[in-house]
Amino acid sequence: MRALFFSSFFLLFFPSVAVLSLDAEDPLVIVVSLRNKIEQISPEELKSIYLKDKKTWEDGTAILPIDLEQTEAQTLFSKSILKKNLREVKTYWVQQIFSARAAPPLVLPGDRQVKEFIASNRGAIGYIHSKSLDDTVKPILIGDKRTLQ
């Protein structure tokens, strides 16, 4: 009952926000800085950002992707957006590091730290649990969908 109420409340007040669902009570939301003009992003562009192929926003600001240091959240994000399991993602980053191409996204321990970093860095993008969403960061839509399964 609580999960249904929360989900309904969330979608009522944030109808255009994309969420990645861990379960009904704990979806993930893609967020950016309030100073970032982006409102919507394609899943392909988000993947490109997190694999460090796309490095700047349209205005030239450097993109700073942030991962949440929680296995369940990382697993869901990796499967939904990167189309890889965590082992494949780790292998990808080992290859990138050894070939001196790129370093993996910054990993922060919790929603609070992710929000603080994103709020103070215009180019940052990350994901947090929807129950942590507040007015310090801006949720964005992924494609034309509110949720990713």
N, C-alpha and C positions, 0 to 999 in steps of 0.2 A: 504494500500500500504506500509506504513512504517513498519507495523508488518510483512508483507511478506518479505520485504527486510531484516529486522533484523534477522528473523528466518533463512533465506537462508544464510546470512553472518555467523551467529553463527554456523550452521551445517557445513558450508564449512571449517571453521577454527578449529572447535572442533567436528569432526565427530564421535568420539567414546565416547562422553560425554552423560551421561544419564540426561535427564531433566524431571521434573515434570511440567506439564503445568497448570498454572492458567488461562491463555489465551495466544493467540499467541504473545503478546508483553511482557509477564512477566513470563516465565518459571522458575522453580526452578532447581538448579544444586546441586548435591551432591559433596562436596569438602573435601579434607584432607590437611594436611601439606605437603609442598614440600619435607620434609624430610621423609615422609612416603612412603615406597616402593610399597604400594598397587596401582594397576591400575584398578582393577575390583572387584566387590563384588556382591554376590547373594542377591536377595531381602530378602531371609530367614535370611541370616547372618546380613543384615542391621536391620531387625526387631529384631533379637536377641540382637544386640548391643543397640538399643533404648529401649528395655525392660529390659536391664541390665542383661541379661542372659549370654552374652559373654562379658568378662571384659578385655581381653588382645588381642593385635595383635599377629601374628605368632612369632614375635621377642621378645615377653614378655612385650612390652610397654603397659601401662595401656590405655584403650580406654576411651576417654572423649567425649561422644555424646553431641551435642549442638542443642537446638531447637531455632527457630526464633520466637520472640514474636510478631507474626502477625497472627491473627485468620485465615485468608484465607490460608496462607502458612501452618500453623499447621494442619488445616483441610485437606488440600490436602495430606500432608505428612502422616498423620494418616490414612486416607482412603487408600492411595496407598501402603504404606509400612507396617503399623501396622495392617491394616484391621480392624480398630476400629474407631468409631466416637470420637469426643473430650470428650464427657461425659464418654464414656467407658474408655478412656485413663486416665482421672482424677480419676475415680473409681479404676482403676488398681493401680495408684500411692498411693492413700489413703490406700489401702490394704497393699501395699509394705512397706509404712512408718509405719503403725501401727503394722505390724509383724516384724519390724526392719530388713527387708531383703535388701532394697535398697532405695535410694533417686532418684527422677526423674532427667532427664538430665538438665543441666544448660540451662537457657533460657536467651538469649541476645536480646536487643531491635531492632537491625537492622543489615543489611548486613555488614556494616563496622565493627561493634563490633564482629560479628561472624568471619569475615576474620581475624581480628587482633588476636583474641583468637586462632584460628586454626593455623595461621602462627607462633605463638610463643609456641605452644604445639604440639609436634610431634605425640602424640596419639589422637589428637582431630579429630572429623568428624562432619560435619554439612551440612546444606543446605542454599543456598542463591539464590537470583534472578540472572538470567544469565546476566543481564545487569550490574551487579556489579562485575562480574568475571574479575580478573586481574592476574598478575603474582605473587601475594603474596600467593596464594593457588592453589591446584591442583584439577581439576575436575576428577571424576572417573566414570567408566561405571558400570551400575547395570545390572548384568547378561549379556545378549547379546543385550540388547535393549538400544536405545538412549532416548526413552521417556516412561513414564508410564502414563496410562490413568486411 
